[in-house]
Amino acid sequence: ISFGYFMLLQSLSELVGIVPFSGGNFGFVRCALGPFWGYLAACMEFLYYCMYNARALSKISLLVDAAGEFDTQWQPLWAFLAMVFVVLVNIRGGLTFWTFMMSATLFTLSILMIFYVGAYSHIDFKGYALGHNYSEQYRNDGFIGDSSRYLFYVVRITTFYLGLDVLPLCSLRVVNESKVIPRVMLASYGIIFCISFLALIGVACHYPGIHPSLGKTLFVLQYGMEDAVKLNPKLYPLLLLLPTVASATGYLYAAGNQLAAMSESGLVPGFLKPRFGNDQIPMISIVVCGVMQFIVYFFINYYEPELTVFAAHVWSIAAPGLFTFVCLAFIAFRVKFSTMKRNYVNPFGIPGATYGALCWLFVAVVNSHHRFQPHTKPIKTFYIFMSIMIVYYFVYVRHVQCFSKEEQDKFMKAYILNANRMRTKSTLYKPMASE
């Protein structure tokens, strides 16, 4: 999965290097594979953002409860206050938004470094690795029980590989975006490596299986932090609060910009399209997305006790589906528009993108099939949502959709440049043929 995500970022970096589109990944799919498939990708992308933030709100409320030992009835209030803060940071935009995100990133990386130092004495790969004879349930093939249990945990694994794919949405705020964004995406892959390393160290510091203290403290870094920094255990959850709020801020940014771009293309109602200020902030779309994400959180929290599991499962179907479409769009761009100027060239080319597409298609199928996943509510939710969106497309969207100004300026210009290069090559080639 890690290599599949790396292939996705390589493919997306080349696409952004051709035509940076601020509306999200669906724009590349719409351009390369057609309007219907682009619309499906847009629906998966929006669902992915929405469910991620519903889970983030749930996690924020749990962290505040764990730190302050409040009654659980106050959890919706903490989630509401967190969403108000996230919406305000996005509406303010500009220096406020980027300063907050940068500060949160540096804080998070500092916490990880402290954890690595403190966790060193707890690492025991030989003792805690799967396959060790702690119990008869651990088999020599590395699976707990059988391979279906591994497929069940694919939902959890997917959690570690999300985030960098939303960076193209910054293209309206970046100078020379077709060169800068691909570089930032590839450089930021190191953060994914740090998080993956965290997961590995976290596993190597515990007995196989879920340690009983994790559910109470909500703080997977506790072992390393206790040795490195002597803090009151109640403060440990607060160290996760800022990174969680920052991730919710980033995903609301992505959802708001995508919804505005969809509105400009006629895929959703037109009142969502206005952008304001020098930073072109889609305030209406951001507010609407914030309200929708809180409603989703509140609704699921009321009907589904294990909200975080439910939301994570839904996005673990939607996100791999979207990633599959992006890899296919890259292949289509390589085949159809080979002469377009590329500020970054994916060195793995079509074979790498093919591997990425197959990898994410496998994850999407596994996570959406009841045979491999014991929880069927998230699967049914995904299918019902996509079915409603498909009906909406054929009843309304296909009759009113259009190319937005940004799509015309960027994608159409790219089409023309590609055609001119092809014509030039053809003109140069004919005299050689006649000779």
C-alpha positions as CSV (number, residue, x, y, z in Angstrom):
1,I,0.0,0.0,0.0
2,S,2.9,2.3,0.8
3,F,4.4,1.8,-2.7
4,G,0.9,2.2,-4.3
5,Y,0.5,5.6,-2.6
6,F,4.0,6.6,-3.7
7,M,3.0,5.7,-7.3
8,L,-0.2,7.8,-6.8
9,L,1.9,10.8,-5.8
10,Q,4.3,10.3,-8.6
11,S,1.4,10.3,-11.1
12,L,-0.4,13.2,-9.5
13,S,2.9,15.2,-9.4
14,E,3.2,14.9,-13.2
15,L,-0.5,15.8,-13.8
16,V,-0.1,18.9,-11.6
17,G,3.1,19.7,-13.5
18,I,1.0,19.8,-16.7
19,V,-2.2,21.5,-15.7
20,P,-2.5,22.5,-12.0
21,F,-6.2,22.4,-11.1
22,S,-7.4,23.9,-7.9
23,G,-10.7,22.0,-7.8
24,G,-9.3,18.6,-6.8
25,N,-8.3,15.4,-8.4
26,F,-11.7,15.0,-10.2
27,G,-10.6,17.6,-12.7
28,F,-7.9,15.4,-14.1
29,V,-10.3,12.4,-14.3
30,R,-12.9,14.6,-16.0
31,C,-10.4,15.8,-18.5
32,A,-8.9,12.4,-19.3
33,L,-11.7,9.9,-18.9
34,G,-14.8,11.9,-19.6
35,P,-17.5,13.8,-17.6
36,F,-19.3,10.9,-16.1
37,W,-16.2,9.3,-14.6
38,G,-15.0,12.7,-13.5
39,Y,-18.3,13.2,-11.7
40,L,-18.0,9.8,-10.0
41,A,-14.4,10.7,-8.9
42,A,-15.7,14.0,-7.5
43,C,-18.4,12.2,-5.5
44,M,-15.9,9.8,-4.0
45,E,-13.5,12.7,-3.3
46,F,-16.1,14.7,-1.5
47,L,-17.3,11.7,0.5
48,Y,-13.7,11.0,1.5
49,Y,-13.2,14.5,2.8
50,C,-16.5,14.5,4.6
51,M,-16.1,11.2,6.4
52,Y,-12.5,12.1,7.3
53,N,-13.6,15.2,9.1
54,A,-16.5,13.4,10.8
55,R,-14.0,11.0,12.3
56,A,-11.7,13.9,13.2
57,L,-14.5,15.7,15.1
58,S,-15.2,12.5,17.0
59,K,-11.6,12.1,17.9
60,I,-11.3,15.7,19.0
61,S,-14.3,15.3,21.4
62,L,-12.8,12.0,22.8
63,L,-9.5,13.7,23.4
64,V,-11.0,16.6,25.2
65,D,-13.1,14.2,27.3
66,A,-10.0,12.1,28.2
67,A,-8.0,15.2,29.2
68,G,-10.7,16.9,31.2
69,E,-12.6,13.8,32.4
70,F,-15.9,15.5,31.3
71,D,-19.2,13.7,31.0
72,T,-19.7,12.1,27.5
73,Q,-22.8,14.2,26.9
74,W,-20.6,17.2,26.2
75,Q,-18.8,15.5,23.3
76,P,-21.1,17.2,20.6
77,L,-20.3,20.6,22.1
78,W,-16.5,20.0,21.8
79,A,-17.0,18.8,18.2
80,F,-19.1,21.9,17.4
81,L,-16.5,24.3,18.9
82,A,-13.8,22.5,17.0
83,M,-15.7,22.9,13.7
84,V,-16.3,26.6,14.3
85,F,-12.6,27.1,14.9
86,V,-11.7,25.1,11.7
87,V,-14.2,27.1,9.6
88,L,-13.0,30.4,10.9
89,V,-9.3,29.6,10.2
90,N,-10.3,28.6,6.6
91,I,-12.4,31.7,6.0
92,R,-9.6,33.9,7.4
93,G,-7.3,32.2,5.0
94,G,-4.0,33.7,3.9
95,L,-1.2,34.1,6.4
96,T,-3.4,33.0,9.3
97,F,-4.2,29.6,7.7
98,W,-0.7,28.8,6.5
99,T,0.9,29.9,9.8
100,F,-1.5,27.7,11.8
101,M,-0.8,24.7,9.5
102,M,2.9,25.2,9.6
103,S,3.0,25.5,13.4
104,A,0.9,22.4,13.8
105,T,3.1,20.4,11.5
106,L,6.3,21.5,13.3
107,F,4.7,20.7,16.7
108,T,3.6,17.2,15.5
109,L,7.0,16.4,14.1
110,S,8.6,17.5,17.4
111,I,6.3,15.2,19.3
112,L,7.2,12.3,17.0
113,M,10.9,12.9,17.5
114,I,10.5,12.9,21.3
115,F,8.5,9.7,21.1
116,Y,11.2,8.0,19.0
117,V,13.8,8.8,21.6
118,G,11.7,7.7,24.6
119,A,10.3,4.6,22.9
120,Y,13.8,3.1,22.2
121,S,14.0,1.1,25.4
122,H,10.5,-0.5,24.8
123,I,11.2,-1.8,21.3
124,D,11.3,-5.6,21.1
125,F,10.8,-6.9,17.6
126,K,11.8,-10.4,18.6
127,G,9.3,-10.6,21.4
128,Y,6.4,-8.6,20.0
129,A,6.5,-9.6,16.3
130,L,3.7,-11.7,14.9
131,G,4.5,-15.3,14.7
132,H,6.2,-15.4,18.2
133,N,4.8,-18.1,20.4
134,Y,2.9,-16.0,22.9
135,S,-0.2,-17.9,22.0
136,E,-1.3,-20.6,19.7
137,Q,-3.4,-18.1,17.7
138,Y,-0.3,-16.5,16.2
139,R,0.7,-18.6,13.2
140,N,4.0,-18.9,11.4
141,D,2.5,-17.3,8.2
142,G,2.3,-13.9,9.9
143,F,-1.5,-13.7,10.0
144,I,-3.7,-13.6,13.1
145,G,-6.3,-16.2,12.5
146,D,-6.3,-16.3,8.7
147,S,-5.7,-13.9,5.7
148,S,-9.3,-12.5,6.0
149,R,-8.2,-10.9,9.2
150,Y,-5.5,-9.1,7.4
151,L,-8.0,-7.9,4.7
152,F,-10.1,-6.6,7.6
153,Y,-7.2,-4.5,8.9
154,V,-6.5,-3.0,5.5
155,V,-9.2,-0.5,6.5
156,R,-6.9,0.6,9.4
157,I,-3.7,0.6,7.3
158,T,-5.3,2.9,4.7
159,T,-5.5,5.6,7.4
160,F,-1.8,6.2,7.3
161,Y,-1.7,7.1,3.6
162,L,-3.9,10.1,3.3
163,G,-3.3,13.8,2.9
164,L,-0.7,14.7,0.4
165,D,-3.1,14.0,-2.5
166,V,-5.0,17.2,-1.6
167,L,-2.1,19.6,-2.2
168,P,-3.0,20.4,-5.8
169,L,-6.0,22.3,-4.4
170,C,-3.6,25.0,-3.4
171,S,-2.8,26.0,-7.0
172,L,-4.7,29.3,-6.9
173,R,-2.6,30.4,-3.9
174,V,0.9,29.4,-5.2
175,V,3.2,31.3,-7.6
176,N,4.5,29.0,-10.4
177,E,2.3,26.3,-9.1
178,S,3.0,23.7,-11.9
179,K,6.7,23.6,-10.6
180,V,6.2,24.2,-6.9
181,I,3.4,21.8,-6.0
182,P,5.0,18.6,-7.5
183,R,8.2,19.4,-5.6
184,V,6.3,19.9,-2.3
185,M,4.3,16.7,-2.8
186,L,7.4,14.6,-3.3
187,A,9.3,16.3,-0.5
188,S,6.4,15.8,1.9
189,Y,6.4,12.1,1.3
190,G,9.0,12.1,4.1
191,I,6.1,12.9,6.5
192,I,4.3,9.8,5.4
193,F,7.5,7.8,6.1
194,C,7.7,9.3,9.6
195,I,4.1,8.3,10.3
196,S,4.7,4.8,9.0
197,F,7.8,4.6,11.1
198,L,5.6,5.7,14.1
199,A,3.2,2.8,13.4
200,L,6.0,0.3,13.2
201,I,7.6,1.5,16.5
202,G,4.2,1.6,18.2
203,V,3.6,-2.0,17.2
204,A,7.1,-3.0,18.4
205,C,6.5,-1.4,21.8
206,H,3.4,-3.5,22.6
207,Y,2.4,-7.1,22.9
208,P,0.6,-8.5,19.8
209,G,-2.9,-7.3,19.6
210,I,-4.6,-4.2,21.0
211,H,-3.1,-3.2,24.4
212,P,-5.8,-2.5,26.9
213,S,-4.4,0.9,27.9
214,L,-4.6,2.3,24.4
215,G,-8.4,2.6,24.5
216,K,-8.3,4.5,27.8
217,T,-5.5,6.9,27.1
218,L,-6.3,7.5,23.4
219,F,-2.6,8.2,23.1
220,V,-0.6,5.6,21.1
221,L,2.7,7.5,22.0
222,Q,2.3,7.1,25.7
223,Y,5.1,4.5,26.3
224,G,7.8,6.6,24.6
225,M,6.6,9.9,26.1
226,E,6.5,8.6,29.6
227,D,10.3,7.9,29.4
228,A,11.2,11.1,27.5
229,V,9.0,13.6,29.2
230,K,7.4,13.2,32.7
231,L,3.9,14.6,32.2
232,N,0.6,14.0,33.9
233,P,-1.1,11.2,31.9
234,K,-4.1,13.4,31.5
235,L,-2.0,15.7,29.3
236,Y,-1.1,13.1,26.8
237,P,-4.4,13.3,24.8
238,L,-3.9,17.1,24.5
239,L,-0.7,16.4,22.5
240,L,-2.8,14.8,19.8
241,L,-5.4,17.6,19.9
242,L,-3.5,20.1,17.8
243,P,-2.5,17.7,15.0
244,T,-6.1,16.4,14.8
245,V,-7.5,19.9,14.6
246,A,-4.9,20.8,11.9
247,S,-5.9,17.7,9.8
248,A,-9.6,18.7,10.0
249,T,-8.6,22.3,8.9
250,G,-6.7,20.9,5.9
251,Y,-9.6,18.6,4.8
252,L,-12.2,21.4,5.2
253,Y,-9.9,23.5,3.0
254,A,-9.9,20.7,0.4
255,A,-13.6,20.0,0.6
256,G,-14.5,23.7,0.3
257,N,-12.3,24.3,-2.7
258,Q,-13.5,21.2,-4.4
259,L,-17.2,22.0,-3.9
260,A,-16.7,25.5,-5.3
261,A,-14.9,24.0,-8.4
262,M,-17.8,21.5,-8.8
263,S,-20.2,24.4,-8.7
264,E,-18.3,26.3,-11.4
265,S,-18.6,23.2,-13.6
266,G,-22.3,22.8,-13.0
267,L,-22.0,19.6,-10.9
268,V,-23.7,21.2,-7.8
269,P,-25.8,24.3,-7.3
270,G,-24.3,27.6,-8.5
271,F,-24.6,29.6,-5.2
272,L,-21.5,27.7,-4.0
273,K,-19.1,29.1,-6.6
274,P,-18.2,32.6,-5.3
275,R,-14.7,33.2,-4.2
276,F,-13.6,36.2,-2.2
277,G,-10.4,38.3,-1.6
278,N,-6.9,38.0,-3.1
279,D,-6.7,34.4,-1.9
280,Q,-9.8,33.5,-3.8
281,I,-11.4,31.9,-0.7
282,P,-14.7,30.0,-1.4
283,M,-16.3,31.2,1.9
284,I,-19.8,29.9,1.1
285,S,-18.6,26.5,0.1
286,I,-16.4,26.3,3.2
287,V,-19.3,27.1,5.5
288,V,-21.6,24.7,3.8
289,C,-19.0,21.9,4.0
290,G,-18.4,22.7,7.7
291,V,-22.1,22.4,8.4
292,M,-22.5,19.2,6.4
293,Q,-19.5,17.6,8.1
294,F,-20.8,18.4,11.5
295,I,-24.2,17.1,10.6
296,V,-22.7,13.9,9.4
297,Y,-20.7,13.6,12.6
298,F,-23.8,14.2,14.8
299,F,-26.0,11.9,12.8
300,I,-23.5,9.0,12.7
301,N,-22.6,9.6,16.4
302,Y,-26.2,9.3,17.3
303,Y,-26.9,6.1,15.4
304,E,-23.5,4.4,15.3
305,P,-21.6,4.1,18.7
306,E,-18.3,3.3,16.9
307,L,-18.3,6.4,14.8
308,T,-14.5,6.5,14.1
309,V,-14.6,2.9,12.8
310,F,-17.7,3.6,10.6
311,A,-16.3,6.8,9.1
312,A,-12.8,5.3,8.5
313,H,-14.4,2.4,6.7
314,V,-16.5,4.6,4.4
315,W,-13.5,6.8,3.4
316,S,-11.3,3.7,3.0
317,I,-13.7,2.7,0.2
318,A,-14.1,6.2,-1.3
319,A,-10.4,7.2,-1.2
320,P,-8.9,4.1,-2.9
321,G,-11.7,4.4,-5.6
322,L,-10.6,8.0,-6.2
323,F,-6.9,7.1,-6.3
324,T,-7.6,4.4,-8.9
325,F,-9.3,7.0,-11.1
326,V,-6.3,9.3,-10.7
327,C,-3.8,6.6,-11.8
328,L,-6.0,5.8,-14.8
329,A,-6.1,9.5,-15.7
330,F,-2.3,9.7,-15.6
331,I,-2.2,6.8,-18.0
332,A,-4.7,8.5,-20.3
333,F,-2.6,11.7,-20.2
334,R,0.5,9.8,-21.1
335,V,-1.2,8.2,-24.1
336,K,-3.4,11.0,-25.4
337,F,-1.3,14.1,-24.6
338,S,2.3,12.9,-24.7
339,T,3.6,16.1,-26.1
340,M,2.3,18.4,-23.4
341,K,5.0,20.2,-21.4
342,R,5.7,18.5,-18.1
343,N,7.5,20.3,-15.3
344,Y,7.9,17.0,-13.6
345,V,8.1,13.6,-15.2
346,N,7.1,10.5,-13.3
347,P,10.2,8.2,-13.7
348,F,8.0,5.1,-13.2
349,G,5.7,6.0,-16.1
350,I,2.7,3.9,-17.2
351,P,3.9,0.7,-15.4
352,G,4.1,2.4,-12.1
353,A,0.7,4.0,-12.5
354,T,-0.7,0.7,-13.6
355,Y,0.6,-0.9,-10.4
356,G,-0.9,2.0,-8.4
357,A,-4.3,1.6,-10.1
358,L,-4.3,-2.2,-9.4
359,C,-3.2,-1.7,-5.8
360,W,-5.9,0.8,-5.0
361,L,-8.5,-1.1,-6.9
362,F,-7.7,-4.1,-4.8
363,V,-8.0,-2.1,-1.6
364,A,-11.3,-0.6,-2.7
365,V,-12.8,-4.0,-3.6
366,V,-11.6,-5.6,-0.3
367,N,-13.0,-2.7,1.8
368,S,-16.3,-2.7,0.0
369,H,-17.0,-6.5,0.0
370,H,-19.0,-8.0,2.8
371,R,-17.0,-11.2,2.5
372,F,-13.9,-9.5,3.9
373,Q,-15.4,-6.9,6.2
374,P,-17.7,-7.9,9.1
375,H,-19.2,-4.3,9.3
376,T,-21.7,-3.9,6.5
377,K,-23.2,-0.5,7.5
378,P,-20.3,1.5,6.0
379,I,-20.4,-0.6,2.8
380,K,-24.2,0.0,2.4
381,T,-23.7,3.7,3.1
382,F,-21.2,4.0,0.3
383,Y,-23.3,2.2,-2.2
384,I,-26.4,4.1,-1.3
385,F,-24.6,7.5,-1.5
386,M,-23.1,6.7,-4.9
387,S,-26.4,5.3,-6.3
388,I,-28.1,8.6,-5.3
389,M,-25.3,10.6,-6.9
390,I,-25.5,8.6,-10.1
391,V,-29.3,9.1,-10.4
392,Y,-28.8,12.8,-9.7
393,Y,-26.2,12.9,-12.5
394,F,-28.5,11.4,-15.2
395,V,-31.5,13.4,-14.1
396,Y,-29.9,16.8,-13.7
397,V,-26.1,17.2,-13.9
398,R,-25.5,15.9,-17.5
399,H,-27.9,18.5,-18.9
400,V,-26.4,21.5,-17.2
401,Q,-22.7,20.7,-16.7
402,C,-20.0,22.8,-18.5
403,F,-16.4,23.7,-18.4
404,S,-15.6,26.2,-15.7
405,K,-13.4,29.2,-16.5
406,E,-10.4,27.6,-14.8
407,E,-11.0,24.4,-16.9
408,Q,-11.2,26.4,-20.0
409,D,-8.1,28.5,-19.2
410,K,-6.0,25.5,-18.2
411,F,-7.3,22.3,-19.8
412,M,-8.4,23.8,-23.0
413,K,-5.1,25.7,-23.4
414,A,-3.3,22.4,-22.8
415,Y,-5.4,20.7,-25.5
416,I,-4.5,23.4,-28.0
417,L,-0.8,23.4,-27.1
418,N,-0.8,19.6,-27.4
419,A,-2.6,19.8,-30.8
420,N,-0.1,22.4,-32.0
421,R,2.9,20.3,-31.0
422,M,1.4,17.2,-32.7
423,R,0.7,19.3,-35.8
424,T,4.3,20.7,-35.8
425,K,5.7,17.2,-35.4
426,S,3.5,16.0,-38.2
427,T,4.6,18.9,-40.5
428,L,8.3,18.3,-39.8
429,Y,7.9,14.7,-40.4
430,K,6.2,14.8,-43.9
431,P,9.2,16.2,-45.8
432,M,11.3,13.5,-44.3
433,A,8.8,10.9,-45.4
434,S,8.7,12.3,-49.0
435,E,12.5,12.2,-49.2
